[in-house]
Amino acid sequence: MNKTALPIGMHDKLFKRARASYEIERTISDLLISYGFNRIETPTIEHFEVFSDHVATDQYNFFGANGALLTLRPDVTSQIGRVIASTQVQPPIKFSYSGKVFRRHEDLRGLDNESTQAGIELVGYEADLAVREAVETATAALSATGVTDYTFEFSHAEILNHLFDYFDLNPPETVVLKDLIANKNITGLYRFTEDHSSRFDAFIRELPYLFGRGDVVLEKARQLTDDAVLLAVFDELELILTQESHLVGLALDLGQVASMPYYNGLMFRVFDAHVPHAFLSGGRYDHLFERFGAMELTAVGWAIDIDAVYQSIHDKLTFEKGD
């Protein structure tokens, strides 16, 4: 047994990084409480069914003392669904949280399997107002922690959900199509349209290019399809872009694959030149609560990766000598 080496994807935080990460988490948490969010803490260990109907290989699963299959939480939003369904908490309600989450990544990708998140959930509010407050609090959290040069990228889960429903692919085929879209694989998507010819051929072939400045992307997308569902989504995105036009960095990506399976509406991600991946992500997830036997509720939330924020502001940090 190796007593000194850490498992792949796990890291010690020492001194400056540990202190900075703590202060970032505290700053965001205090900010959200000042906005009227109710602080909530959920357990690190849950029954695996809270997060998925099937055992997921990218999660840390283990058997408890009574033989039940347990999971180290990979996200907090699913736990919020359980809380709403299993307690006397009555929506509308606003939650804020912070804590550790665990998700296994492929070896050698350099990603942390343990990370600290802070975030919010707005449950039971009118959708447009919830979206606007989610964006407002996200930008406030970025500002409070010193993140300045970032891009807000919007998308909509219904775009790809609509395509997947239309083609009615089996699970392996769906995974392949998702990977082609996520990787903006131009050749692969062209071959897909040859094998699954449909009225969406032109739109699917252009998906890798449908990102960037919102008005340009939407104008091009509308020329590629007359599908009523997609056109309605484009109208919703156009409204959001108009409402959030004050954001310094603003973009659209119609080929954005949902980071979480429960998203069903507007989605957004935040990118920064200092971080190689989205470090804040969120969206609308009205149907999550039905998994726990509760009724459908309008819900919007986001989560921010505290360690990624540290990477973003690292060069700006100053501490007294010896810290």
N, C-alpha and C positions, 0 to 999 in steps of 0.2 A: 504493500500500500504506500502510495506517495503522500507523505504528510505535509509537504510544503507547496506542491503545485496546485493551482486552482483548476477546476473543470473548465473546459473550453467555453468561452462566452461570459465568464465571470471575472470580475476585477475588484481589487482593493482600491478604495479612494483614500488618498493620504493628504493631510495638511491643506494646502491651498484649494485643491479640487474638492475635498470633503467640506471645507468651510463654505466655499462658494456655492456648492450644490445645496447645502442646507439653507443658505440665505436666499437663494432663488426660490426654493420650495416655500419658505416662510413668506417671502414677499408676495408670491402669487396667491397663497392661501389667505393671507390677511386682506389682500385686495378683493378677493371674491366674497369674503365675509362682509366687507364694507359695502359691496353691491347688493347685499341682502340675501346671499345664498346660504342655505342651511348646511353646515358642515356635517359630513357623514363619514364614518369609517366602517369598512366592510372587512370580513376576515380574509386572510391570505390564502386559506385553504377552503375549498368548496367541493361538493359533489360534482363530478365531471359533467353531469347533465345540465348544470347551470349554464355552461358555455357552449355545449354542442350536443346534438342528438347522437353523435358517433364519436368514438375515441379518436382524437386528433393527434397526429404524430408530431406536430409542432408545439405540443403542450407537455408540461411535466406532470405525468400521471403516476400514481402509486396507490397501493392498497392500505387502507386504515386498519386499525386493530380489529374491527368487526368484519373485515373483508370487503367493505364498500370501496369502490374506486373513487379516489379523490384527485383533485387537480390544484396545483399552484395557479392562482388566478392569472390569466393572460390579459385580461382587461377588466375594468370596473363597471362599465356600462351594463353588461349582462347581469351583474350583481344588483344594480339598481332595479332592473326588471323584476328580480326575485323579491327585493325589498317591497316594491309596490304591491306585488301579488300576495305577499305572505304577512304583511303587517297592517296596522290601522292607519298608515300614512295615506292622506287624502290629497290627490291632485286638485288644482294646480299647485305645484311645488317646485322650488329650485334647490338643487343639491350642488355642493362643491366637495372636492376630495383631493387627497394626495396620498401616494404610497407606492410600494413596489409592485411591479407586474413581471411575469415570467413567460417568455416565449422562445422556443428553440429555433435557432437559425442554422442554416447549413454551415458546416465547418469551413474555416478559411475565408468567410465573407467579411470577417472583421466586425460583425454586429454583436452588441451585447445581448445576452440571453436574460439578463436581469437588468431592469431599468426602473427609474422613478418617474412617475407621472403625476401631474396635477390636472384637474379638469372640472367641467361643469356638466350638469344635466338639467334641462328645462322640460318639465313633464306636465302636460295637460293645458298648456297655454295656446292661444291662437297662433297658428303656424308662422305667419309673416312677422309678428312681433317677437316670437321666440328666435327666429333666424337672425333678426336684426340685433337682438340682445346678445346672442351668441357671438356674432362678429364683433360687436362693440367690446365685449369683455375679453375676447381673444386679443384684439389690438391693444387694449389697456394692459393686459398681462405682458405682452411683448414690450410695450413701452416702459413698464415698471421695472423690467429686468434688464433694460438697456439694449434690447435687440432693435436695430433701426433699419438696416438694409435688407428687406425681405419682400417676397412676392406672395400675394394671396391668389390661389388658383381655385376657381370654382368648377364644378361639374354637377352631374345629376345621375343618380343610380338607376333611374327608370330607363335611361337610354339603353344600357346594356341588358338590363332585366327584360326589357321589351324584345330585344333581339333574341335573347336566350329562350324566352317563352315561344316566340314565333318558330324557331328552328326545332324546338323540342329535342335537343340533343341528349344523349346518355351522359352520365357523369364524367367519364374519361374524355369524351369529345368536348364537353363544356370546359373542362380544365385546359385542354389544348387551345380552344378559342380564346379563353381568358388570357393565356400566356402570349398568344399572338398579338392580342390587343395591347396588353400591358407593355410588351417589348417593342411595340410599333413595328412589327415585322411585316414590311410591305409585301414581300414575296409570298410569305405564308398566308396573308389575308387574301391576296389575289387567288391563290390556289384554293382557299376555302370557298370563295365565291364561284369558282369553276366547279367544285364538287357539290355545292349547295346553292345552285343558282336561284335567285329570288329577286323581288322588287327592291331589296336593300343592297344589291350588288354595288352600285356606285357609291353609296354612303359608306359601306364597310371598307371598300378599297381606299377611300380617302380618310378614314379614321386616323391613320398615323400623322396626317397633316392638319387635323382639325384641333389645333391648339395655338395659343398665342393671344393677340389682342382680341377682346371679346366681340366687338362689332364686326371685325373682319371674319372671324370664325363663324359667327351666326349667319352672316350673309352668304357665305359659301355653303354652309350646311343646309340652308333652306333651298338652295338650288339643286341639292342632291336627292331630295326626298319630298314626297307629298303625303307621307304617313301622318295621320291626324295626331297620334300619340306623340311622336317626335316633335312635330311642329308646336304642340302645346308646351312641351318641355323647353323648347327654344324660347318661347315667349316668357316662360317663368324665369329662365336664366337671364334674358334681356332685362327684365324688371329688376332682378337682384343686382345686376351690373350697374344699372342706373341708380339704384338706392345706395350702393356702396362705391360710387364713383370717386368719393373723397380719398379712398385708399391710394397710397402712393404707388404701390406695385399691385397691379390687378391683371389677371389673365384667366383664360378659359381653356379647358381640356375636355373635349367631348368623349375622348377615349380613356378617361380615367376609370380604372377598375377599383371598385369599392375596397377600402382597406379592412372593413369589417362586413360580414355577410348580412347583418341586419339592416344596413342602410337601404332606404327605399325612396329617398327624395334628394333634395339638394345636398351636395357634399362640398367640402372645401379643404384645402391643404395649404400649408405655409412652407416656403422654401427660403433658404439663406445661402449666400455664396460660401459661407464657412462650413456648411454642413452638407454632406453628400446625399441626404435623403430628406423627405418631409419631416419636420420636427413638431408640427402641430397639425392635427387633422380632426375633422368632425363632420357632422351631417345629421340628417333627419332619419328617425327610425321608429315609425309609428306602430309597427307590427310586433316589435320585440316582446311586448307584455303578453301577447296571446300565447306565446310559448309556455308561460307560467300559469295559464288559465285565467288571466285577467282580460279585460276588454281592451280594444284598440285605443291608444291614446296618442295624441300629437306629442312628439318628443324630439328635441334637438340637443346635441351635446358636442363637446370637443375635449381633446386631451392633448397635453403638451409634454414633450420629453425633456425632463429637467437636465439630463446629461447633455443633450444636444444644445440646449440653451447655453450651458457652460462652454461648449465648443465655440458657439457663435460669439460670445462676449469675452472669451479668454484673454485676448490681447488688450482689452480695456481694463482688466481687473488690476487693482493695486492694493496691496496690503502692507502693513508696517513690516519692517525687517524682522525676520524670525517667524513670521506667520506662514 
